[in-house]
Amino acid sequence: QELVRKLKSLDWDAFREVNVIFGTYDVLAINLPTYAMEETSHPILLKFLNIPSTYILPQHVKSSILRFVKELMEDNLVDSFQLVEVADASSNRDRNLPFRVVVKGPPEDSDLALSYVMEVLEDNMQELVRMLKQLDWDIFVNVDMSIEQYNVIAIDAYDEMKETVHPVRLNFENVPSGYRLTPDDRASIVRSVKELLDDNLNEILELVEVADVERRNDRHLLGSRRLDTVSLPLHITVRSPADVSDFASSYVIKVLEEHKEELARKLRLFNWLAFNDVSLSADKYDSTFQD
């Protein structure tokens, strides 16, 4: 109060409503010379799960998210780091949001900057979810999100992204003799494959669609002459940088093979009688064949 009185006596107009608060500060942040600060750029990918498959993030949603992230960084970064900018790195066709967080801090701590940025985002993820639900309840009512460091090459290649369709066949062995996949079976499999790829494709590939390839003659759904093996042909569409599109098909199959037990467990929950002993595999098939 004595300090307040002295301030008011110095300049009544400026300090007549003044209130003084004391607190501690980070000595390193205050005393570090400006010329010693180093800028680092951190590519981040915000992934959206459990939203409509055809939904593309509109610009106003992207802007709201980036503004929210900027405020989070300004309020929660440790004192030794200073936010420079939060920059959009997305295209006009994204269902996920890549962006860059640029910070300035001590050169000796530059390797720690990303972990600080990620910690702030992860700690406030539920607050971001609430904000999105307020923006568009119908779209984000069941939204779940994850955040990860993004591949810089993938961000810079967005202008050269290319959609490719990959014919993939799922083979189901050890189903009851004579069994044929029902429409409900097919829909459940397509949905499960989509969820699996959404969760496990790397950041360079983005899933666009998983489509059931309808055939008129059910004979051609057989993986072999054996009656206890059936197959489901799919068209899996992904978007990727043009220079890696030739490898997309083999990578999609690799992901399906690595997670085939997870897919089998989901199918057993859906139809125990049909898929109790099922064994799965995935391979390419000739999409030029039509009945």
LINDA-V846990 format. One line per field, one symbol per residue. phi: phi as a letter, one per 40 degrees, with the letter a starting at -180 (. if undefined). psi: psi as a letter, one per 20 degrees, with the letter a starting at -180 (. if undefined). A space follows every 10 residues. Layout:
phi: ???
psi: ???
//
This chain:
phi: .ccccccccc acccbcbcbb bbacacdccc cccdcccbcb bbcbbcbbbg bdcccbcccc cdcccccccd cccccbcccc bbccabbcbc bcbcbbbcab bbbbaddcbc ccdccccccc cccbccccdc cccccacccb dbcbbbbacb cccccccdcb cbcbbbcbbc bbcgcddgcb ccdcdccccd cccccccdcb ccccbbcbab bcccbcbcdc cccaccccbb bbcbbbbbba ddcbcccccc cdcdccccbc cccccccccc acccbdbcbb abacaccccb c
psi: hhgghgghhg nghhjhjqpp pqrrrohghg ipqhiiqppq popqpoppql rphjpporhh ggggghgggg hgghhiqqhi qppgqoppkr ajkqiroprp oprpaphijh iigghgghgg ghhjhhhggg ghhhgnghgj hjqqqqprpq ohghgijhik qppqpooppp poqkrqpipq prhhgggggg ghgggghhhi qrihpppgqo ppopqhoihj iphaiqijpq qopqoopqpr qhijhhiggh gghgggghkh hggghhhhhg ngghjgkqpq rqrqroiipq .
//
